Amino acid sequence: MMLAFKLDILLTDKLIYVLLAVIALLVWRILRHEHLRAPWRRVAQSQAGMAAAVILIAFVAVGLLDSVHFRHLLDNGGKGERQYASEVLSLLDVAAAPLRERVEKTYSAPFAAQLYAKETIELPGGRQVRDFPRLKYGGAHLKDPERERGDDIQSRAAGSLSLGFAVWAVLATLCISWLARCWGTTFLQALGQVARGESQVAWRAVLLTSALVILVGSLAAGLCVPYHIFGTDKVGQDVFYHALKSIRTGLVIGTLTTLVMLPFALLLGIVAGYMRGWVDDVIQYVYTTLNSIPGVLLIAAAVLIMQGHIESNPDTFDTVAARSDFRLLFLCLILGVTNWTGLCRLLRGEALKLSEMDYIQAARAFGVSHWRIISRHILPNVFHIVLISVVLDFSGLVLAEAVLSYVGVGVDPTMQSWGNMINSARLEMAREPIVWWQLAAAFAFMFVLVLAANIFADAVRDAFDPRAGRRMSAKVLARLRLGGAHE
């Protein structure tokens, strides 16, 4: 059977799939070892940490939907070879097809039914007036927007919230039923324990945050089709659609850049602290020299060189999406190369301390190889530093993309990103009247993602940092005594 589409796996898509496989292997290894599960249990006990994790999962789900790309089969009447469209779409594009296809003429405000600027309108009798013309899609179902819009939005919002609450109630019921079965209690007993927070996993925070995410998602889904909930941009495209498409870009920058910087930081940092001598001097010289170069200038130079190479070789990429994806991957590489020095210094200092420990000295005396000492004794003891730094650096890298795209050396201008949205809004803020909604949408999405990442990073730091102590708070202990310490 001939498929009506062709999978078009981009470079960053492949790396995302590899990252998912690595995460699955890590989860499998953690579940098999008690000493690895213990710190993650402390993360699961954090109310704020689990609430942030739910929000991050929602962002990741949108990003994964936008990471399955394909091209439609063109209809050539069954003659010749099969040809596919040059436009690369994703599953998110299919799910948000109404947002992608409903293009207005130019700017329109959030929930508006008219354009944002007056135009000359010709009336049926031939008379011309200056007025705000009706939108082609936004509020097109309303006969009198001034009188009907408020009631229509309220009724649609109430219906969407009711549907979202029903979906959450079903999911929450299934979750509590599963917990009751695992705990060996009744449904009402499990519900009471979850409501009082008497479990080792912060299920109350998970369920309440899930309710918020589902209700907001249901509300947006119910209103984004009849209205442009975040307005439209200069060319009439839906701003809410651009904000959703920008989620993948932010996640790719935050995760793939981390994968690039980890090998440099791990290898050079641990080797410098363990080997010392001239090896330590050379590595210190390398990252000190790299730190002396302004990061923005180095990134700008590398991106401009790469951009010149792409423009001089236009046949290298068969689609615009492939070209934009290559530039995104190159930006991740250059950000990783310029951001590994901080973690390298931390690992060097920790390796210097660990190399003087008695068990390391004993391993050396017994003739254990340097590689085995590093891999079996030093690396596991600095893993908490690596994990904490990775989670903390994620939010900084998301913000870095916005800054770099704002100054013109970030992702490709054809790729949706919060930085490009902010860059486009720069001139819009200077016009009269002000077009503020594109900047507000980018800020809102980026703020929620970065805030959730920072809160989750705090929970991970408290759980994995040995200096933070391995004791549970008195409040948690009291809850466990009252609730029977069910997982």
BANULUM-770526 format. One record per residue (C-alpha): residue number from 0; residue in one letter; x, y, z. Coordinates in nm, 3 decimals. Layout:
% BANULUM-770526
     k   r        xx        yy        zz
   NUM   A         X         Y         Z
...
This chain:
% BANULUM-770526
     k   r        xx        yy        zz
     0   M     0.000     0.000     0.000
     1   M     0.135     0.341    -0.095
     2   L     0.167     0.575     0.200
     3   A     0.043     0.931     0.156
     4   F     0.343     1.068     0.339
     5   K     0.716     1.019     0.383
     6   L     0.896     1.040     0.714
     7   D     1.154     1.318     0.712
     8   I     1.375     1.266     1.016
     9   L     1.584     1.576     1.087
    10   L     1.924     1.572     1.257
    11   T     1.788     1.704     1.584
    12   D     1.505     1.448     1.568
    13   K     1.762     1.168     1.561
    14   L     1.946     1.311     1.859
    15   I     1.619     1.349     2.049
    16   Y     1.537     0.981     1.986
    17   V     1.885     0.882     2.105
    18   L     1.837     1.095     2.416
    19   L     1.505     0.922     2.488
    20   A     1.674     0.583     2.458
    21   V     1.950     0.691     2.697
    22   I     1.693     0.819     2.947
    23   A     1.505     0.488     2.925
    24   L     1.828     0.297     2.998
    25   L     1.904     0.524     3.295
    26   V     1.554     0.473     3.435
    27   W     1.594     0.098     3.398
    28   R     1.929     0.109     3.580
    29   I     1.794     0.334     3.856
    30   L     1.501     0.100     3.920
    31   R     1.740    -0.193     3.963
    32   H     1.961    -0.033     4.230
    33   E     1.839     0.087     4.568
    34   H     2.119     0.340     4.619
    35   L     2.020     0.507     4.291
    36   R     1.648     0.509     4.377
    37   A     1.701     0.672     4.718
    38   P     1.776     1.030     4.600
    39   W     1.496     1.017     4.345
    40   R     1.259     0.921     4.625
    41   R     1.353     1.246     4.795
    42   V     1.277     1.431     4.473
    43   A     0.939     1.257     4.460
    44   Q     0.864     1.375     4.815
    45   S     0.899     1.740     4.716
    46   Q     0.561     1.901     4.654
    47   A     0.712     2.185     4.450
    48   G     0.945     1.954     4.263
    49   M     0.669     1.717     4.152
    50   A     0.444     2.006     4.051
    51   A     0.726     2.146     3.836
    52   A     0.788     1.798     3.690
    53   V     0.426     1.776     3.570
    54   I     0.460     2.111     3.391
    55   L     0.789     2.004     3.235
    56   I     0.629     1.679     3.114
    57   A     0.356     1.882     2.945
    58   F     0.617     2.092     2.762
    59   V     0.814     1.780     2.667
    60   A     0.499     1.616     2.528
    61   V     0.442     1.914     2.297
    62   G     0.808     1.909     2.195
    63   L     0.797     1.537     2.111
    64   L     0.485     1.586     1.898
    65   D     0.681     1.850     1.708
    66   S     0.976     1.611     1.660
    67   V     0.802     1.361     1.429
    68   H     0.834     1.516     1.083
    69   F     0.701     1.403     0.747
    70   R     0.616     1.530     0.399
    71   H     0.289     1.475     0.214
    72   L     0.275     1.285    -0.114
    73   L     0.193     1.508    -0.413
    74   D    -0.077     1.406    -0.657
    75   N     0.085     1.364    -0.999
    76   G    -0.193     1.151    -1.151
    77   G     0.000     0.827    -1.104
    78   K     0.258     0.925    -1.365
    79   G     0.631     0.910    -1.304
    80   E     0.806     0.886    -0.970
    81   R     0.639     0.971    -0.646
    82   Q     0.702     1.329    -0.547
    83   Y     0.665     1.476    -0.202
    84   A     0.587     1.828    -0.089
    85   S     0.876     2.055     0.002
    86   E     0.697     2.164     0.319
    87   V     0.796     1.954     0.622
    88   L     0.519     1.909     0.878
    89   S     0.506     1.749     1.222
    90   L     0.240     1.579     1.431
    91   L     0.195     1.906     1.615
    92   D     0.121     2.078     1.284
    93   V    -0.147     1.819     1.216
    94   A    -0.300     1.859     1.561
    95   A    -0.290     2.238     1.530
    96   A    -0.395     2.250     1.166
    97   P    -0.670     2.511     1.229
    98   L    -0.415     2.744     1.386
    99   R    -0.165     2.693     1.106
   100   E    -0.409     2.732     0.819
   101   R    -0.623     3.024     0.948
   102   V    -0.411     3.317     0.830
   103   E    -0.551     3.667     0.853
   104   K    -0.446     3.974     0.657
   105   T    -0.234     4.137     0.928
   106   Y    -0.238     4.221     1.299
   107   S    -0.536     4.141     1.519
   108   A    -0.557     4.165     1.897
   109   P    -0.629     3.865     2.123
   110   F    -0.993     3.750     2.096
   111   A    -1.061     4.026     1.843
   112   A    -1.308     4.002     1.557
   113   Q    -1.163     4.294     1.359
   114   L    -0.821     4.386     1.230
   115   Y    -0.604     4.605     1.448
   116   A    -0.574     4.887     1.195
   117   K    -0.837     5.080     1.003
   118   E    -0.876     5.031     0.630
   119   T    -1.092     5.174     0.356
   120   I    -1.403     4.959     0.329
   121   E    -1.642     4.982     0.036
   122   L    -2.005     4.949     0.141
   123   P    -2.271     4.777    -0.078
   124   G    -2.399     5.113    -0.203
   125   G    -2.056     5.213    -0.330
   126   R    -1.979     5.446    -0.038
   127   Q    -1.634     5.413     0.121
   128   V    -1.560     5.445     0.493
   129   R    -1.255     5.408     0.718
   130   D    -1.321     5.134     0.971
   131   F    -1.181     4.815     1.125
   132   P    -1.259     4.532     0.880
   133   R    -1.382     4.195     1.007
   134   L    -1.137     3.909     1.039
   135   K    -1.164     3.620     0.800
   136   Y    -1.154     3.355     1.073
   137   G    -1.138     3.508     1.421
   138   G    -1.492     3.562     1.548
   139   A    -1.632     3.499     1.200
   140   H    -1.926     3.304     1.348
   141   L    -2.053     3.616     1.526
   142   K    -2.307     3.841     1.356
   143   D    -2.257     4.130     1.599
   144   P    -1.916     4.090     1.768
   145   E    -1.958     4.390     1.998
   146   R    -2.268     4.240     2.160
   147   E    -2.214     3.865     2.122
   148   R    -1.842     3.818     2.178
   149   G    -1.838     3.838     2.559
   150   D    -2.120     3.589     2.609
   151   D    -1.978     3.357     2.341
   152   I    -1.636     3.349     2.507
   153   Q    -1.790     3.282     2.848
   154   S    -2.007     2.995     2.723
   155   R    -1.723     2.834     2.528
   156   A    -1.485     2.874     2.824
   157   A    -1.739     2.714     3.061
   158   G    -1.787     2.419     2.825
   159   S    -1.412     2.373     2.778
   160   L    -1.344     2.388     3.152
   161   S    -1.624     2.138     3.218
   162   L    -1.478     1.897     2.963
   163   G    -1.128     1.944     3.103
   164   F    -1.249     1.881     3.458
   165   A    -1.429     1.564     3.347
   166   V    -1.112     1.435     3.178
   167   W    -0.905     1.514     3.488
   168   A    -1.162     1.348     3.717
   169   V    -1.142     1.026     3.515
   170   L    -0.761     1.028     3.516
   171   A    -0.747     1.109     3.888
   172   T    -0.992     0.828     3.965
   173   L    -0.781     0.580     3.770
   174   C    -0.464     0.702     3.943
   175   I    -0.609     0.674     4.295
   176   S    -0.757     0.332     4.215
   177   W    -0.413     0.216     4.106
   178   L    -0.257     0.357     4.424
   179   A    -0.520     0.186     4.638
   180   R    -0.440    -0.144     4.472
   181   C    -0.066    -0.094     4.523
   182   W    -0.110     0.009     4.887
   183   G    -0.363    -0.263     4.964
   184   T    -0.626    -0.018     5.086
   185   T    -0.969     0.094     4.977
   186   F    -1.030     0.374     4.731
   187   L    -1.152     0.615     5.001
   188   Q    -0.853     0.543     5.224
   189   A    -0.612     0.606     4.935
   190   L    -0.800     0.924     4.846
   191   G    -0.769     1.048     5.205
   192   Q    -0.397     0.974     5.219
   193   V    -0.338     1.154     4.891
   194   A    -0.546     1.454     5.002
   195   R    -0.354     1.479     5.331
   196   G    -0.016     1.428     5.161
   197   E     0.063     1.115     5.363
   198   S     0.260     0.930     5.096
   199   Q     0.625     0.923     5.003
   200   V     0.539     1.045     4.653
   201   A     0.378     1.389     4.640
   202   W     0.067     1.262     4.461
   203   R    -0.138     1.555     4.583
   204   A     0.089     1.801     4.403
   205   V     0.090     1.580     4.094
   206   L    -0.289     1.560     4.075
   207   L    -0.349     1.929     4.149
   208   T    -0.090     2.042     3.894
   209   S    -0.228     1.796     3.641
   210   A    -0.571     1.950     3.695
   211   L    -0.430     2.295     3.627
   212   V    -0.248     2.180     3.313
   213   I    -0.551     1.994     3.177
   214   L    -0.789     2.282     3.249
   215   V    -0.560     2.539     3.086
   216   G    -0.503     2.311     2.788
   217   S    -0.874     2.241     2.751
   218   L    -0.955     2.612     2.777
   219   A    -0.697     2.701     2.512
   220   A    -0.813     2.420     2.282
   221   G    -1.173     2.530     2.310
   222   L    -1.107     2.897     2.237
   223   C    -0.816     2.888     1.989
   224   V    -1.030     2.764     1.698
   225   P    -1.306     3.030     1.692
   226   Y    -1.068     3.305     1.813
   227   H    -0.702     3.399     1.798
   228   I    -0.638     3.382     2.174
   229   F    -0.296     3.548     2.142
   230   G    -0.380     3.754     1.835
   231   T    -0.199     3.746     1.502
   232   D     0.135     3.886     1.381
   233   K     0.222     4.118     1.095
   234   V     0.148     3.860     0.825
   235   G    -0.168     3.737     0.997
   236   Q    -0.033     3.411     1.143
   237   D    -0.164     3.290     1.479
   238   V     0.073     3.388     1.763
   239   F    -0.044     3.100     1.984
   240   Y     0.064     2.857     1.712
   241   H     0.409     3.020     1.697
   242   A     0.443     2.995     2.076
   243   L     0.359     2.623     2.068
   244   K     0.607     2.560     1.784
   245   S     0.877     2.743     1.979
   246   I     0.861     2.490     2.264
   247   R     1.062     2.235     2.066
   248   T     1.332     2.489     1.986
   249   G     1.373     2.581     2.353
   250   L     1.386     2.216     2.462
   251   V     1.636     2.123     2.191
   252   I     1.865     2.411     2.288
   253   G     1.847     2.314     2.655
   254   T     1.899     1.939     2.616
   255   L     2.125     1.891     2.313
   256   T     2.362     2.167     2.425
   257   T     2.398     1.982     2.754
   258   L     2.487     1.661     2.570
   259   V     2.757     1.848     2.380
   260   M     2.915     2.006     2.688
   261   L     2.908     1.696     2.912
   262   P     3.191     1.500     2.740
   263   F     3.424     1.802     2.753
   264   A     3.345     1.881     3.115
   265   L     3.350     1.523     3.242
   266   L     3.665     1.407     3.067
   267   L     3.877     1.718     3.107
   268   G     3.756     1.810     3.456
   269   I     3.809     1.467     3.613
   270   V     4.137     1.403     3.432
   271   A     4.274     1.742     3.538
   272   G     4.189     1.685     3.904
   273   Y     4.306     1.324     3.912
   274   M     4.625     1.337     3.702
   275   R     4.745     1.682     3.818
   276   G     5.089     1.797     3.704
   277   W     5.134     1.912     3.346
   278   V     4.800     1.757     3.242
   279   D     4.619     1.981     3.489
   280   D     4.818     2.284     3.370
   281   V     4.730     2.223     3.005
   282   I     4.360     2.175     3.073
   283   Q     4.348     2.484     3.294
   284   Y     4.519     2.683     3.021
   285   V     4.261     2.563     2.764
   286   Y     3.950     2.660     2.960
   287   T     4.104     2.980     3.095
   288   T     4.186     3.088     2.739
   289   L     3.838     2.995     2.623
   290   N     3.682     3.194     2.907
   291   S     3.884     3.501     2.810
   292   I     3.706     3.517     2.471
   293   P     3.367     3.695     2.486
   294   G     3.110     3.420     2.440
   295   V     2.869     3.625     2.231
   296   L     3.144     3.724     1.986
   297   L     3.263     3.366     1.951
   298   I     2.909     3.239     1.892
   299   A     2.837     3.521     1.646
   300   A     3.155     3.450     1.448
   301   A     3.085     3.076     1.429
   302   V     2.720     3.124     1.329
   303   L     2.806     3.380     1.060
   304   I     3.073     3.150     0.914
   305   M     2.827     2.862     0.907
   306   Q     2.558     3.082     0.753
   307   G     2.797     3.193     0.479
   308   H     2.880     2.830     0.403
   309   I     2.509     2.741     0.375
   310   E     2.437     3.034     0.144
   311   S     2.729     2.945    -0.082
   312   N     2.612     2.582    -0.102
   313   P     2.232     2.605    -0.141
   314   D     2.200     2.250    -0.281
   315   T     2.322     2.090     0.042
   316   F     1.970     2.081     0.193
   317   D     1.660     1.976     0.004
   318   T     1.413     2.159     0.232
   319   V     1.404     2.482     0.430
   320   A     1.332     2.280     0.745
   321   A     1.653     2.078     0.701
   322   R     1.856     2.396     0.662
   323   S     1.700     2.555     0.969
   324   D     1.749     2.235     1.167
   325   F     2.117     2.222     1.073
   326   R     2.165     2.577     1.196
   327   L     1.987     2.486     1.520
   328   L     2.215     2.187     1.569
   329   F     2.522     2.399     1.496
   330   L     2.405     2.654     1.752
   331   C     2.376     2.373     2.009
   332   L     2.731     2.264     1.926
   333   I     2.882     2.609     1.961
   334   L     2.688     2.677     2.283
   335   G     2.813     2.346     2.423
   336   V     3.173     2.423     2.330
   337   T     3.157     2.764     2.500
   338   N     2.968     2.658     2.816
   339   W     3.153     2.349     2.943
   340   T     3.419     2.539     3.137
   341   G     3.208     2.609     3.448
   342   L     3.121     2.243     3.508
   343   C     3.480     2.146     3.424
   344   R     3.610     2.364     3.707
   345   L     3.364     2.213     3.954
   346   L     3.459     1.858     3.856
   347   R     3.830     1.939     3.872
   348   G     3.797     2.065     4.228
   349   E     3.594     1.761     4.334
   350   A     3.839     1.523     4.164
   351   L     4.129     1.691     4.346
   352   K     3.957     1.619     4.677
   353   L     3.856     1.262     4.591
   354   S     4.200     1.167     4.464
   355   E     4.335     1.209     4.820
   356   M     4.077     0.976     4.973
   357   D     4.204     0.654     5.132
   358   Y     4.020     0.419     4.896
   359   I     4.167     0.598     4.592
   360   Q     4.518     0.575     4.739
   361   A     4.461     0.207     4.818
   362   A     4.349     0.139     4.460
   363   R     4.664     0.305     4.329
   364   A     4.880     0.100     4.567
   365   F     4.722    -0.223     4.440
   366   G     4.803    -0.125     4.082
   367   V     4.451    -0.052     3.962
   368   S     4.457     0.129     3.626
   369   H     4.385     0.501     3.612
   370   W     4.087     0.450     3.383
   371   R     3.929     0.199     3.622
   372   I     3.980     0.432     3.920
   373   I     3.820     0.719     3.729
   374   S     3.526     0.516     3.601
   375   R     3.453     0.311     3.915
   376   H     3.547     0.542     4.202
   377   I     3.561     0.907     4.095
   378   L     3.285     0.935     3.834
   379   P     3.005     0.787     4.054
   380   N     3.101     1.026     4.336
   381   V     3.078     1.337     4.119
   382   F     2.756     1.234     3.942
   383   H     2.546     1.447     4.177
   384   I     2.741     1.757     4.070
   385   V     2.687     1.670     3.703
   386   L     2.315     1.617     3.749
   387   I     2.264     1.935     3.949
   388   S     2.463     2.144     3.700
   389   V     2.279     1.998     3.402
   390   V     1.937     2.076     3.546
   391   L     2.042     2.425     3.654
   392   D     2.200     2.506     3.317
   393   F     1.888     2.406     3.122
   394   S     1.696     2.723     3.204
   395   G     2.001     2.938     3.131
   396   L     2.038     2.785     2.786
   397   V     1.670     2.846     2.706
   398   L     1.718     3.212     2.793
   399   A     2.045     3.222     2.596
   400   E     1.862     3.121     2.277
   401   A     1.618     3.408     2.324
   402   V     1.903     3.658     2.368
   403   L     2.105     3.527     2.071
   404   S     1.802     3.522     1.841
   405   Y     1.720     3.874     1.953
   406   V     2.063     4.000     1.841
   407   G     2.040     3.803     1.514
   408   V     2.291     3.520     1.574
   409   G     2.053     3.257     1.708
   410   V     1.834     3.011     1.522
   411   D     1.732     3.055     1.160
   412   P     1.479     3.337     1.107
   413   T     1.242     3.088     0.941
   414   M     1.232     2.869     1.254
   415   Q     0.979     2.942     1.526
   416   S     1.144     3.031     1.855
   417   W     1.073     3.260     2.145
   418   G     1.383     3.459     2.058
   419   N     1.258     3.522     1.705
   420   M     0.918     3.618     1.843
   421   I     1.080     3.872     2.076
   422   N     1.297     4.000     1.793
   423   S     0.989     4.047     1.574
   424   A     0.808     4.226     1.855
   425   R     1.091     4.478     1.891
   426   L     0.962     4.699     1.609
   427   E     0.599     4.632     1.694
   428   M     0.643     4.790     2.036
   429   A     0.744     5.117     1.868
   430   R     0.432     5.152     1.654
   431   E     0.112     5.327     1.752
   432   P    -0.101     5.160     1.873
   433   I     0.139     4.913     2.037
   434   V     0.129     4.549     1.929
   435   W     0.210     4.386     2.262
   436   W     0.067     4.034     2.240
   437   Q     0.352     3.864     2.053
   438   L     0.601     3.972     2.318
   439   A     0.357     3.874     2.594
   440   A     0.302     3.526     2.447
   441   A     0.675     3.454     2.415
   442   F     0.738     3.587     2.765
   443   A     0.456     3.381     2.919
   444   F     0.563     3.049     2.766
   445   M     0.932     3.106     2.835
   446   F     0.861     3.220     3.191
   447   V     0.657     2.909     3.275
   448   L     0.918     2.671     3.128
   449   V     1.215     2.839     3.296
   450   L     1.034     2.871     3.630
   451   A     0.935     2.503     3.627
   452   A     1.291     2.403     3.535
   453   N     1.437     2.612     3.819
   454   I     1.195     2.473     4.078
   455   F     1.266     2.117     3.967
   456   A     1.639     2.194     3.974
   457   D     1.609     2.306     4.337
   458   A     1.438     1.978     4.428
   459   V     1.709     1.777     4.251
   460   R     1.984     1.978     4.418
   461   D     1.838     1.923     4.765
   462   A     1.805     1.550     4.700
   463   F     2.145     1.482     4.541
   464   D     2.375     1.730     4.715
   465   P     2.541     1.542     5.004
   466   R     2.602     1.870     5.188
   467   A     2.228     1.929     5.201
   468   G     2.199     1.624     5.427
   469   R     2.014     1.301     5.380
   470   R     1.758     1.350     5.651
   471   M     1.388     1.407     5.586
   472   S     1.213     1.702     5.741
   473   A     1.011     1.663     6.058
   474   K     0.696     1.743     5.864
   475   V     0.751     1.458     5.621
   476   L     0.838     1.219     5.904
   477   A     0.518     1.308     6.084
   478   R     0.316     1.247     5.769
   479   L     0.481     0.910     5.719
   480   R     0.403     0.808     6.076
   481   L     0.039     0.909     6.032
   482   G    -0.005     0.764     5.687
   483   G     0.180     0.434     5.723
   484   A     0.460     0.524     5.483
   485   H     0.299     0.397     5.165
   486   E     0.473     0.443     4.832
